[in-house]
Amino acid sequence: MIFKPSLQKLPTFLFGALVGALSTLALTVLLTEEKLPSPTTINERPPLSPFISSARNESIPPAAPQSPRKQTTSLNPAILESPSVPASKQSVERLLAGLFKNEKAYGSNEFKDLAYLVRNDKRIAAQIRSRIEESSSYDETMTLVALLASDNSPETLDYATTLIESMEPEMQGLGYELLSSMDNKGHSTELKTALLDASLYESNPDTLSDIIYHLGKAELNEAMKSEAVESLQHLMSYSEDSAVTARAIDGLSRLGDQDSIYYAVLEHLNHPDNTVKVSAINALYSLDKSMLNQSIIESLQDLSNSQEESETARDYAANFLESYQSTE
């Protein structure tokens, strides 16, 4: 049987349906007016606690900077950075081979490395001394002498003394060259004695110049100074070589003995050889002004005005007179 609502109950049914629809609509409007959280708000982390937040804001100290790696221009940095490890004889020979091939040997990396080794390893210094005696090349020998001069040790000074005491002029020359390169101002007693002995018999003007130079640099006691003056006076008075005479006058000037300088000037101011004459004029700069007499001044005036004298002698005489008059 089919249910058929009566016409009398229809208004009541419609009214109930209408009320239900209105209630549903009102509930929907109410829900949509509420602010719902957005997806991003939902996904956000909760705020940090004050303790954690302050810890996060603290700056992290930077890492300690690493010291830059030691730079070196050495061709063999292992040698320079590990001085406690002795260099082998073979490695030194390799450095020497490279040094001798270099046209600018003294400024090369090999020279710097070898000079360092010579200063810090006595075995290497001894190896260089042996090479000096074995070398047959002048250029190589002088380079080796310059290397050895990097070492101011007593052993090297003794070696220079031994060379000077040698009877071979070439070895003597190497000894003086080594001393000049070392620039050792003190000198040992043995070296001073060797220089004094050499001054007694030396007849080569160039070698005598070396002897005088080093005697002048040496700190001679009164006895040694007196002996040196006596040797040079003997050479000045009795040598038949004008160059030796001139160098002897230079040596007396360097030693500063006033009586010997005065005597040298008086005896050689009018010497026929121009080199000796110029040395005598130069000696006046080492002479105390109180010892300059009128005779010396007049001789200098004659020299400066004479056309028979060399231009060099005239200039030296005129220059000294000018400096002397400016100090009066």
Sequence and secondary structure as in RCSB ss.txt:
>XXXX:A:sequence
MIFKPSLQKLPTFLFGALVGALSTLALTVLLTEEKLPSPTTINERPPLSPFISSARNESIPPAAPQSPRKQTTSL
NPAILESPSVPASKQSVERLLAGLFKNEKAYGSNEFKDLAYLVRNDKRIAAQIRSRIEESSSYDETMTLVALLAS
DNSPETLDYATTLIESMEPEMQGLGYELLSSMDNKGHSTELKTALLDASLYESNPDTLSDIIYHLGKAELNEAMK
SEAVESLQHLMSYSEDSAVTARAIDGLSRLGDQDSIYYAVLEHLNHPDNTVKVSAINALYSLDKSMLNQSIIESL
QDLSNSQEESETARDYAANFLESYQSTE
>XXXX:A:secstr
      TTTHHHHHHHHHHHHHHHHHHHHHHHHS    HHHHHS     HHHHHHHHS                S
 HHHHH TTS   HHHHHHHHHHHHH TTGGGSHHHHHHHHHHHH HHHHHHHHHHHHH   HHHHHHHHHHHTT
  SHHHHHHHHHHHH S HHHHHHHHHHHHHHT SS  HHHHHHHHHHHHH   HHHHHHHHHHHHHS   HHHH
HHHHHHHHHHHHH S HHHHHHHHHHHHHHT HHHHHHHHHHHTT SSHHHHHHHHHHGGGS GGG  HHHHHHH
HHHHH TTS HHHHHHHHHHHHHHHHT 
